[in-house]
Amino acid sequence: EPLAMSSLLIFEPHGEGHHLWYVRWISSEAVARGYDVWLATSPGCLEHPAYLALQEECEGHLRTVTLPEDAPKPKPQGLADLARWQIRYRGLFGEWYRRLSRNERPDYVFIPYLDYCTYAMALLGSPFQNTPWGGLVITPAFHLKKEGIRAPASRFHWAREGAFLRLLCNESLRVVFTFDETLIRHVRRSRPELAKRIRFLPEPAELHGSHSRESARRDLGVPSDATVILVYGVLDFTKGIDALLAAAKDDRFPGSASILLAGPQDDEVRMLLSSPRARMLRETGRLYEIDRFVYGEDEHAVFQAADIAWVGYRRQYISSEVLIQAAMAGLPVVACDEGLIGWLTRWRGLGLTVRVDDARAVGAAISRLARDRKLSARFG
């Protein structure tokens, strides 16, 4: 719903993953409703395709403020390290807010990835004085087991849950958005009086282009008769690529199946793809790679060229935009049986779920979808 404001200040210091696409969608919607947007971001984000598209869409209504830091997004190791990073981000956002509001105070502050400082904001309060604020949370998992979703137990879940509920009590908070329907349900059950402070947002996703299946395969150099398994996004350990390569050795894995890896690879994945198994698949025309950020027509091409989408992710208990894009493209998925990906795949009938480390189960699932076109079409 429109807010009674004229200026919206957005903080996003990093461009990894989908962060800047969220910024683009939020900013474009705000400008369409008549608001001016201030975007506080780091220098490294200014060449990102999402930012360049946003500049065109919001010309005259977007003010970009370059933050003084351009560090890689941290990967905290352990609870103590997470606490340090959260406190640091809260402090940085507060410092940047004070600098930016010296001459003109924004009417509203929004953090598209509130997970930078969710728990620090809960315990220490908002650093934005009494300015109304809100954000989008992506990663909370403390509620999953209570909602019947397969996820690891943690002795710290009670603390995270208590802090999150405390965050929803913050006086200047207007609303927290989440892609997770089960988190909404959990809050309604445990603290119904706080339900108005949290809202479900269907995960935004785009998939536009002019490719046909034939043109996409021709451009990518993929044979027309291959069964193509797409692995898409930022390619790191969590994508379960090692499990897919292990399954490719199983006798149940279709001999006609090819793997298409589309997205920037981290060092661990590059090392994995230098293994003898990966080299053999590459040399026999069964492994295709696009080692860079993919968007626009190229993004459309990789989904059009595919028959199956792989979302057999490791240690990812939140949802996935790739799951949404696969559904938009009419592709069945082979998914991990854990977390929201597994839950959504089963609940919405999007594909088959497997234990990622069970190579025979992975091979059998891919073989079943490759063989049973009616089943694949129903999932798709």
Secondary structure, DSSP 4 states (H G I P E B T S, - for coil): ---S-SEEEEEE---STTHHHHHHHHHHHHHHTT-EEEEEE-GGGTTSHHHHHHHHHTTTTEEEEE-S--PPPP---SHHHHHHHHHHHHHHHHHHHHHHTTTS--SEEEETTGGGTHHHHHHH--SSTT--EEEEE----TTTGGGT------TTHHHHHHHHHHHTT-TTEEEEEES-HHHHHHHHHH-GGGGGGEEE-PPP--------HHHHHHHHT--TT-EEEEEESSBSGGG-HHHHHHHTTSTTS-TTEEEEEES-B-HHHHHHTTSHHHHHHHHTT-EEEE-S---THHHHHHHHH-SEEEE--SS--S--HHHHHHHHHT--EEEESSHHHHHHHHHHT-EEEE-TT-HHHHHHHHHHHHH-HHHHHHH-
